[in-house]
Amino acid sequence: MRWITRPGWPGNLLALAAGALTTLSLAPFDIWPLALLSAGLLYLGLRELAPKQAAGRGWCYGFGLFASGVSWVYVSIHDFGAAPPPLAGALTLGFVAGLALFFALLGWLWSRWLRPAGVPLLAALVFAALWLATDALRGWILTGFPWLYAGYSQLDGPLAGLAPVGGVWLLTFAIVLSAAMLAELPRLLADKRSLIGALVLLVALWGGALGVGQHTWTTAKAEPITVAAMQGNVAQSIKWDPKKLEMQLLLYRDMTFRSRPVDLIVWPETAVPILKEHAEGYLTMMGRFAQDRRSAMITGVPVRQPNAEGELRYYNGLTTAGDAQGTYLKQKLVPFGEYVPLQDLLRGLIAFFDLPMSDFARGAPEQPLLQAKGYRIAPFICYEVVYPEFAASLAAQSDILLTVSNDAWFGHSIGPLQHLQMAQTRALEAGRWMIRATNNGVTVLIDPQGRITERVPAFEEQVLYGEVTPMQGLTPYLRWRSWPLIAVCLVLLGWGVIRRRSA
């Protein structure tokens, strides 16, 4: 215990290991109690440190978390960005070290402004509010990286019922608050009033989660519709090779022609690896096929069109055919994969900064949903599904959720399974069915409880068949988003500052 709470390298090494525990609580390991242990160890580790020391310990925790949890970045940079191993390793370390600064900020703010002395219950509440604030900042700044939130560990845990109430944010808040209160147990036992308050909060969170988890927030709007999602398993090394274009177009054409008749056909992200304007004949042919079967069809395809200023730009898009309408342009882009920050400085330095299709523009906000078989489809292209608030804004207007992706960038790492876990949480938050169609896995159907009902193996060319039900009604999270929790956190943070200044 003294190693954890005091300054020095033993405590920093423990913080590094504690950060890695959160990764083990998430997919594909799913040992959810480790999320509690991880947050509790950081809370203890910051208890007695000065601001500079707390910032260093927080950075060590963040480095352990991201080094273990997003190591797949190396695969993207080295295997598909053509960077030599030393450079790929250096870029990955820089990325991880930069992300760890968010936990350094948490440690500094906690020690300098917010850590109240002598009030263990208030300290736990303020710490949870601060954690949530830094998570939100990480999900917003520089387009955001909302990955590895502790709340995702509860997809199959006892707190899962809170997801439709407050989203992954409420799950994270509940985990960190519970962990901090458990860490404060010796002090709580010495303060009867605080102990009673802590017990009430724990019962409300964990008992309430079990209770609301039995409640059905949404209901069926119509009979189920049948779905066929095509998983072509096209290697990333040939994805944008002009010599392999015809092979890819024939692959998806033939998979679709051989498939069973269904209501909705879905192809993955950029299944058509050529500009929509150059593929009109091909898409028209597929549209006629879908129309003859009385099917709707949705596919990923790059789109070139003028932006609001009249400038011709490229977009990562979805388009429809058959008994479907609409085109959707991706709004949340992947740094370096779809656009290059500071591109005037970085382009041309190494091959990684000149990846194919890395000059996409952002689609306009407030785009209409796609329509298929008369139902509203909320579309999310790859990275977009990891943004809780963005996803909720579209899901609230929809009957069915759809996410398409090309997770070949992750290779055989844990990245695709982390991505899948976040998509499952979006379905649980929204109380809606989700179709997830990917190039090489994991292609699945997810029910409104976040459970996978149909799945095809990764890295195989295969068609997934199943049914999804259009849903109606709004979960509390879709109705109110994070505003109630934001208000609570602002009050707690303000209370913490006032208490600290008055001490």
C-alpha positions as CSV (number, residue, x, y, z in Angstrom):
1,M,0.0,0.0,0.0
2,R,2.8,2.4,0.8
3,W,4.3,1.8,-2.6
4,I,1.0,2.7,-4.3
5,T,0.4,5.9,-2.4
6,R,3.9,7.4,-2.1
7,P,6.0,9.1,-4.8
8,G,8.7,7.1,-6.6
9,W,9.2,4.5,-9.3
10,P,7.5,1.6,-7.5
11,G,4.2,3.4,-7.5
12,N,4.7,4.5,-11.1
13,L,5.3,0.9,-12.2
14,L,2.2,-0.2,-10.3
15,A,0.3,2.6,-12.1
16,L,1.6,1.3,-15.4
17,A,0.4,-2.2,-14.6
18,A,-3.0,-0.8,-13.4
19,G,-3.6,0.9,-16.7
20,A,-3.1,-2.4,-18.5
21,L,-5.7,-4.0,-16.3
22,T,-8.4,-1.9,-18.0
23,T,-7.4,-3.5,-21.4
24,L,-7.9,-6.9,-19.8
25,S,-11.4,-5.9,-18.7
26,L,-12.4,-5.1,-22.3
27,A,-12.8,-7.3,-25.4
28,P,-11.5,-9.9,-26.2
29,F,-10.6,-10.7,-22.6
30,D,-13.7,-9.4,-20.9
31,I,-12.6,-9.8,-17.2
32,W,-14.9,-6.9,-16.1
33,P,-13.9,-6.8,-12.4
34,L,-10.4,-5.7,-13.5
35,A,-11.9,-2.3,-14.5
36,L,-12.8,-1.7,-10.9
37,L,-9.3,-2.8,-9.7
38,S,-7.6,-0.6,-12.3
39,A,-9.5,2.6,-11.4
40,G,-9.1,1.9,-7.7
41,L,-5.4,1.5,-7.9
42,L,-5.0,4.8,-9.7
43,Y,-7.2,6.5,-7.1
44,L,-5.0,5.2,-4.3
45,G,-1.9,6.1,-6.3
46,L,-2.9,9.8,-6.5
47,R,-4.0,10.1,-2.9
48,E,-0.9,11.7,-1.4
49,L,1.0,13.1,-4.4
50,A,1.9,16.7,-5.2
51,P,0.6,18.0,-8.6
52,K,3.7,17.3,-10.6
53,Q,4.1,13.8,-9.1
54,A,0.4,13.1,-9.7
55,A,0.7,14.2,-13.3
56,G,3.6,11.7,-13.8
57,R,1.7,8.9,-12.1
58,G,-1.3,9.6,-14.2
59,W,0.8,9.5,-17.3
60,C,2.2,6.1,-16.3
61,Y,-1.3,4.8,-15.9
62,G,-2.3,6.2,-19.3
63,F,0.8,4.7,-21.0
64,G,0.0,1.3,-19.5
65,L,-3.6,1.5,-20.7
66,F,-2.9,2.7,-24.3
67,A,0.3,0.7,-24.8
68,S,-1.6,-2.5,-24.0
69,G,-4.9,-1.5,-25.6
70,V,-4.1,0.2,-28.9
71,S,-0.9,-1.7,-29.9
72,W,-2.7,-2.5,-33.1
73,V,-1.7,1.0,-34.3
74,Y,1.7,-0.5,-35.0
75,V,0.0,-3.0,-37.4
76,S,-1.7,-0.2,-39.3
77,I,1.5,1.9,-39.6
78,H,4.0,-1.0,-40.4
79,D,1.9,-3.5,-42.3
80,F,-0.2,-1.1,-44.3
81,G,1.6,2.2,-44.0
82,A,4.9,0.7,-45.2
83,A,6.9,2.2,-42.4
84,P,10.0,0.2,-41.3
85,P,9.8,-1.4,-37.8
86,P,11.9,1.2,-36.0
87,L,9.8,4.1,-37.4
88,A,6.5,2.3,-36.9
89,G,7.5,1.6,-33.3
90,A,8.5,5.2,-32.7
91,L,5.3,6.5,-34.1
92,T,3.3,4.1,-32.1
93,L,5.1,5.0,-28.9
94,G,4.5,8.7,-29.7
95,F,0.8,8.1,-30.2
96,V,0.5,6.2,-26.9
97,A,2.6,8.7,-25.0
98,G,0.4,11.5,-26.3
99,L,-2.8,9.8,-25.3
100,A,-1.4,9.2,-21.8
101,L,-1.3,13.0,-21.3
102,F,-5.0,12.9,-20.7
103,F,-4.4,10.9,-17.6
104,A,-1.5,13.1,-16.7
105,L,-4.0,16.0,-16.8
106,L,-6.4,14.1,-14.6
107,G,-3.7,13.5,-12.0
108,W,-2.5,17.1,-12.1
109,L,-6.1,18.6,-11.8
110,W,-7.0,16.1,-9.0
111,S,-3.9,17.0,-6.9
112,R,-3.8,20.7,-7.6
113,W,-7.5,21.8,-7.6
114,L,-9.9,19.0,-6.7
115,R,-8.8,16.5,-4.1
116,P,-10.8,17.3,-1.0
117,A,-9.2,16.4,2.3
118,G,-11.1,14.6,5.1
119,V,-14.3,13.9,3.1
120,P,-13.9,10.4,1.5
121,L,-17.3,10.1,-0.1
122,L,-17.0,13.6,-1.7
123,A,-13.5,12.7,-2.9
124,A,-14.8,9.5,-4.6
125,L,-17.6,11.5,-6.3
126,V,-15.4,14.3,-7.5
127,F,-12.8,11.8,-8.8
128,A,-15.4,10.0,-10.9
129,A,-16.6,13.3,-12.3
130,L,-13.1,14.3,-13.2
131,W,-12.4,11.0,-14.9
132,L,-15.5,11.3,-17.0
133,A,-14.6,14.9,-17.9
134,T,-11.1,13.8,-19.2
135,D,-12.7,10.9,-21.1
136,A,-15.0,13.3,-22.8
137,L,-12.1,15.6,-23.6
138,R,-10.2,12.7,-25.2
139,G,-13.3,11.9,-27.3
140,W,-13.5,15.4,-28.6
141,I,-10.1,17.2,-29.0
142,L,-8.5,16.9,-32.5
143,T,-11.6,14.9,-33.7
144,G,-11.2,12.6,-30.6
145,F,-10.1,9.1,-29.8
146,P,-13.0,7.7,-27.7
147,W,-11.4,4.2,-27.3
148,L,-10.9,2.1,-24.2
149,Y,-13.5,3.7,-22.0
150,A,-13.9,1.6,-18.8
151,G,-17.6,1.5,-19.2
152,Y,-17.4,-0.9,-22.2
153,S,-16.2,-3.6,-19.7
154,Q,-19.8,-3.8,-18.5
155,L,-21.4,-5.0,-21.8
156,D,-21.7,-8.4,-20.2
157,G,-21.3,-7.2,-16.6
158,P,-23.9,-6.4,-13.9
159,L,-24.0,-2.7,-14.7
160,A,-25.1,-3.2,-18.3
161,G,-28.6,-2.1,-17.5
162,L,-27.4,1.5,-17.0
163,A,-26.3,1.8,-20.7
164,P,-29.8,2.7,-22.0
165,V,-30.2,5.2,-19.1
166,G,-26.9,7.1,-19.5
167,G,-24.8,5.4,-22.1
168,V,-21.2,4.3,-21.7
169,W,-20.6,7.5,-19.8
170,L,-22.9,6.4,-16.9
171,L,-21.2,3.0,-17.0
172,T,-17.8,4.6,-16.7
173,F,-18.9,6.9,-13.9
174,A,-20.4,4.0,-12.0
175,I,-17.3,1.9,-12.3
176,V,-14.9,4.7,-11.2
177,L,-17.1,5.9,-8.4
178,S,-17.5,2.3,-7.1
179,A,-13.8,1.7,-7.3
180,A,-13.0,5.0,-5.5
181,M,-15.4,4.2,-2.7
182,L,-14.0,0.8,-2.2
183,A,-10.5,2.3,-2.1
184,E,-11.8,4.7,0.6
185,L,-13.4,1.9,2.7
186,P,-11.0,2.3,5.7
187,R,-11.8,6.0,5.9
188,L,-15.5,5.5,5.3
189,L,-15.6,3.0,8.2
190,A,-14.4,5.8,10.4
191,D,-17.1,8.2,9.2
192,K,-20.6,6.8,9.8
193,R,-22.4,9.4,7.8
194,S,-20.1,9.0,4.8
195,L,-20.4,5.2,5.1
196,I,-24.2,5.3,4.9
197,G,-24.0,7.6,1.9
198,A,-21.5,5.3,0.1
199,L,-23.7,2.2,0.8
200,V,-26.8,4.0,-0.6
201,L,-24.9,5.0,-3.7
202,L,-23.5,1.5,-4.3
203,V,-26.9,-0.1,-3.8
204,A,-28.5,2.5,-6.1
205,L,-26.0,1.9,-8.9
206,W,-25.6,-1.8,-8.8
207,G,-29.1,-2.7,-7.6
208,G,-30.6,-0.1,-9.9
209,A,-28.6,-1.5,-12.9
210,L,-30.0,-5.0,-12.3
211,G,-33.5,-3.6,-11.9
212,V,-33.6,-1.3,-15.0
213,G,-31.8,-4.0,-17.0
214,Q,-35.1,-6.0,-16.9
215,H,-37.0,-3.1,-18.4
216,T,-37.7,-3.0,-22.1
217,W,-37.3,0.6,-23.3
218,T,-38.2,0.1,-27.0
219,T,-40.8,-2.1,-28.8
220,A,-41.1,-3.7,-32.2
221,K,-42.4,-1.3,-34.9
222,A,-43.0,-4.0,-37.5
223,E,-42.3,-7.6,-38.4
224,P,-38.6,-8.6,-38.8
225,I,-36.9,-8.1,-42.1
226,T,-34.4,-10.5,-43.6
227,V,-30.8,-9.4,-44.1
228,A,-27.8,-10.6,-46.1
229,A,-24.5,-9.0,-45.2
230,M,-21.6,-9.7,-47.6
231,Q,-18.1,-10.2,-46.1
232,G,-15.7,-10.3,-49.1
233,N,-12.4,-10.7,-47.1
234,V,-10.4,-8.5,-49.5
235,A,-6.8,-8.1,-48.4
236,Q,-5.9,-4.5,-47.6
237,S,-2.8,-4.8,-49.7
238,I,-4.9,-5.0,-52.9
239,K,-7.9,-2.9,-51.7
240,W,-6.9,0.1,-53.8
241,D,-4.9,-1.6,-56.5
242,P,-6.4,-0.7,-59.9
243,K,-5.4,-4.1,-61.3
244,K,-7.6,-5.8,-58.6
245,L,-10.6,-3.5,-59.1
246,E,-12.5,-5.8,-61.5
247,M,-11.8,-8.8,-59.2
248,Q,-13.4,-7.0,-56.3
249,L,-16.4,-5.8,-58.2
250,L,-17.0,-9.3,-59.6
251,L,-16.6,-10.8,-56.1
252,Y,-19.4,-8.8,-54.5
253,R,-21.6,-9.1,-57.6
254,D,-21.3,-12.9,-57.6
255,M,-21.7,-13.2,-53.8
256,T,-24.9,-11.2,-54.2
257,F,-26.2,-13.1,-57.2
258,R,-25.7,-16.4,-55.4
259,S,-27.2,-15.2,-52.1
260,R,-30.7,-16.1,-50.9
261,P,-33.5,-13.6,-51.5
262,V,-33.7,-11.2,-48.6
263,D,-35.3,-7.8,-47.8
264,L,-32.0,-6.0,-47.3
265,I,-28.5,-6.6,-48.9
266,V,-25.6,-4.9,-47.2
267,W,-22.0,-4.5,-48.5
268,P,-19.2,-3.2,-46.3
269,E,-17.3,0.0,-46.2
270,T,-15.8,0.9,-49.7
271,A,-16.9,-2.5,-51.0
272,V,-16.9,-0.6,-54.4
273,P,-13.3,0.8,-54.4
274,I,-13.9,3.3,-57.1
275,L,-15.6,6.7,-57.2
276,K,-19.4,6.4,-57.4
277,E,-19.5,8.5,-60.6
278,H,-17.2,5.9,-62.3
279,A,-19.3,3.0,-61.0
280,E,-22.7,4.1,-62.1
281,G,-23.2,1.3,-64.7
282,Y,-22.2,-1.3,-62.2
283,L,-24.4,0.2,-59.4
284,T,-27.3,0.4,-61.8
285,M,-26.9,-3.3,-62.7
286,M,-26.9,-4.2,-59.0
287,G,-29.9,-1.9,-58.4
288,R,-31.9,-3.7,-61.1
289,F,-31.0,-7.0,-59.5
290,A,-32.1,-5.8,-56.1
291,Q,-35.3,-4.3,-57.6
292,D,-36.2,-7.6,-59.3
293,R,-35.9,-9.3,-56.0
294,R,-37.8,-6.5,-54.2
295,S,-34.8,-6.0,-52.1
296,A,-33.1,-2.9,-50.7
297,M,-29.3,-2.6,-51.1
298,I,-26.7,-0.5,-49.3
299,T,-23.0,-0.4,-50.1
300,G,-19.9,1.6,-49.2
301,V,-18.4,3.7,-52.0
302,P,-16.2,6.8,-52.3
303,V,-18.1,9.9,-53.5
304,R,-16.8,13.0,-55.2
305,Q,-19.0,16.1,-55.1
306,P,-18.9,19.8,-54.4
307,N,-18.9,21.0,-50.8
308,A,-20.8,24.0,-49.4
309,E,-18.2,26.3,-50.9
310,G,-18.4,24.7,-54.3
311,E,-15.0,23.0,-54.0
312,L,-14.9,19.4,-55.4
313,R,-14.0,17.1,-52.6
314,Y,-13.8,13.3,-51.9
315,Y,-16.0,11.6,-49.3
316,N,-16.2,8.2,-47.7
317,G,-19.9,7.3,-48.4
318,L,-22.8,4.9,-48.5
319,T,-25.2,4.7,-51.3
320,T,-28.4,2.8,-51.9
321,A,-30.1,0.8,-54.7
322,G,-33.3,-1.2,-55.2
323,D,-36.0,-0.5,-52.7
324,A,-33.9,2.1,-50.8
325,Q,-33.1,5.8,-51.0
326,G,-30.3,8.1,-49.9
327,T,-26.6,8.7,-49.8
328,Y,-24.6,9.2,-46.6
329,L,-21.2,10.9,-46.3
330,K,-19.0,10.1,-43.4
331,Q,-18.7,12.8,-40.8
332,K,-16.1,11.4,-38.3
333,L,-12.9,10.7,-40.1
334,V,-9.9,8.6,-39.0
335,P,-6.7,10.7,-38.6
336,F,-4.0,9.6,-41.1
337,G,-6.2,6.9,-42.5
338,E,-8.8,9.3,-44.1
339,Y,-7.3,12.7,-43.6
340,V,-3.8,13.9,-42.6
341,P,-3.6,16.6,-39.8
342,L,-1.1,19.3,-40.8
343,Q,-0.9,17.7,-44.2
344,D,1.1,20.6,-45.7
345,L,3.9,19.6,-43.3
346,L,3.5,15.8,-43.2
347,R,2.6,14.6,-46.7
348,G,5.5,13.2,-48.5
349,L,7.6,12.6,-45.4
350,I,6.9,8.9,-45.2
351,A,4.6,6.5,-47.0
352,F,2.2,6.3,-44.0
353,F,1.3,10.0,-44.6
354,D,0.3,9.2,-48.2
355,L,-2.0,6.2,-47.7
356,P,-4.6,5.6,-50.5
357,M,-7.8,7.6,-49.9
358,S,-6.4,9.7,-47.1
359,D,-7.7,13.0,-48.4
360,F,-11.4,12.5,-47.6
361,A,-13.5,15.5,-46.5
362,R,-16.1,15.5,-43.7
363,G,-19.7,15.0,-44.6
364,A,-22.1,17.7,-43.7
365,P,-23.9,17.5,-40.3
366,E,-27.7,16.9,-40.2
367,Q,-27.8,14.5,-43.1
368,P,-31.0,12.6,-43.6
369,L,-31.0,8.9,-42.7
370,L,-31.0,6.2,-45.3
371,Q,-34.3,4.6,-46.2
372,A,-34.6,0.9,-46.9
373,K,-37.9,-1.1,-47.3
374,G,-39.7,1.9,-45.9
375,Y,-37.6,2.0,-42.6
376,R,-35.1,4.6,-41.4
377,I,-31.6,3.3,-41.2
378,A,-29.0,5.2,-39.0
379,P,-25.7,4.7,-40.8
380,F,-22.3,4.7,-39.2
381,I,-19.1,4.2,-41.3
382,C,-16.4,2.4,-39.4
383,Y,-14.9,4.9,-36.8
384,E,-18.3,6.7,-36.4
385,V,-19.8,4.0,-34.3
386,V,-17.3,4.6,-31.4
387,Y,-18.7,8.1,-30.7
388,P,-21.5,7.7,-28.2
389,E,-23.1,11.1,-28.5
390,F,-22.9,11.2,-32.3
391,A,-24.3,7.8,-32.6
392,A,-27.2,8.6,-30.2
393,S,-28.1,11.6,-32.3
394,L,-28.7,9.4,-35.4
395,A,-30.1,6.5,-33.5
396,A,-32.9,8.6,-32.0
397,Q,-34.3,9.2,-35.5
398,S,-34.0,5.6,-36.7
399,D,-35.7,2.2,-36.8
400,I,-32.6,0.1,-37.4
401,L,-28.8,0.8,-36.9
402,L,-26.2,0.0,-39.5
403,T,-22.5,0.1,-39.3
404,V,-20.1,-0.8,-42.1
405,S,-16.4,-1.2,-41.7
406,N,-13.1,-2.4,-43.1
407,D,-11.2,-3.7,-40.1
408,A,-8.4,-5.1,-42.3
409,W,-6.4,-2.1,-41.0
410,F,-6.3,-3.9,-37.6
411,G,-4.8,-7.1,-39.0
412,H,-5.1,-10.0,-36.6
413,S,-4.9,-7.8,-33.5
414,I,-7.5,-7.2,-30.7
415,G,-8.7,-4.0,-32.5
416,P,-11.6,-5.6,-34.4
417,L,-13.0,-7.1,-31.3
418,Q,-12.7,-3.8,-29.4
419,H,-14.5,-2.2,-32.3
420,L,-17.2,-4.8,-32.2
421,Q,-17.8,-4.3,-28.4
422,M,-18.4,-0.6,-28.9
423,A,-20.9,-1.3,-31.7
424,Q,-22.7,-3.7,-29.4
425,T,-22.8,-1.0,-26.7
426,R,-24.4,1.4,-29.2
427,A,-27.2,-1.1,-29.9
428,L,-27.7,-1.5,-26.1
429,E,-27.8,2.2,-25.5
430,A,-30.3,2.8,-28.3
431,G,-32.5,-0.3,-27.8
432,R,-32.3,-1.1,-31.5
433,W,-31.1,-3.9,-33.7
434,M,-27.8,-3.3,-35.4
435,I,-26.4,-4.7,-38.7
436,R,-22.6,-4.8,-38.8
437,A,-21.1,-5.5,-42.2
438,T,-17.3,-5.6,-42.5
439,N,-14.8,-6.5,-45.2
440,N,-13.0,-9.2,-43.2
441,G,-14.8,-9.5,-39.8
442,V,-16.4,-9.3,-37.5
443,T,-19.7,-9.3,-39.5
444,V,-22.7,-9.7,-37.1
445,L,-26.3,-8.9,-36.2
446,I,-26.8,-7.4,-32.8
447,D,-30.1,-7.3,-30.8
448,P,-31.3,-4.4,-28.7
449,Q,-29.7,-5.9,-25.6
450,G,-26.3,-5.7,-27.3
451,R,-26.1,-9.5,-27.8
452,I,-24.8,-11.1,-31.1
453,T,-27.5,-13.2,-32.7
454,E,-25.8,-14.1,-36.0
455,R,-22.0,-14.1,-36.8
456,V,-19.7,-15.3,-39.5
457,P,-16.0,-16.1,-38.9
458,A,-13.4,-13.4,-39.5
459,F,-11.0,-13.6,-42.5
460,E,-13.4,-15.7,-44.5
461,E,-15.4,-14.9,-47.7
462,Q,-19.0,-15.5,-46.5
463,V,-22.5,-14.2,-46.4
464,L,-24.3,-13.6,-43.1
465,Y,-28.0,-14.2,-43.1
466,G,-30.5,-13.3,-40.4
467,E,-33.4,-11.1,-39.3
468,V,-33.6,-7.7,-37.6
469,T,-36.7,-6.0,-36.2
470,P,-37.4,-2.3,-36.8
471,M,-37.9,-0.7,-33.3
472,Q,-39.7,2.3,-32.0
473,G,-39.4,4.4,-28.8
474,L,-36.5,6.1,-27.1
475,T,-34.3,5.0,-24.3
476,P,-33.6,7.6,-21.6
477,Y,-30.1,8.0,-23.1
478,L,-31.5,8.7,-26.6
479,R,-34.0,11.2,-25.2
480,W,-31.7,13.1,-22.8
481,R,-28.2,12.1,-24.0
482,S,-25.5,13.0,-21.4
483,W,-27.0,16.2,-20.1
484,P,-28.2,15.0,-16.7
485,L,-24.8,13.4,-16.1
486,I,-23.0,16.5,-17.3
487,A,-25.0,18.6,-14.8
488,V,-24.2,16.2,-12.0
489,C,-20.5,16.2,-12.8
490,L,-20.3,20.0,-13.1
491,V,-21.9,20.3,-9.6
492,L,-19.4,17.8,-8.2
493,L,-16.4,19.4,-9.8
494,G,-17.5,22.8,-8.6
495,W,-18.1,21.4,-5.1
496,G,-14.6,19.9,-5.2
497,V,-12.9,23.1,-6.1
498,I,-14.8,25.1,-3.4
499,R,-14.1,22.4,-0.7
500,R,-10.4,22.4,-1.7
501,R,-10.0,26.2,-1.6
502,S,-11.8,26.4,1.8
503,A,-9.6,23.7,3.4
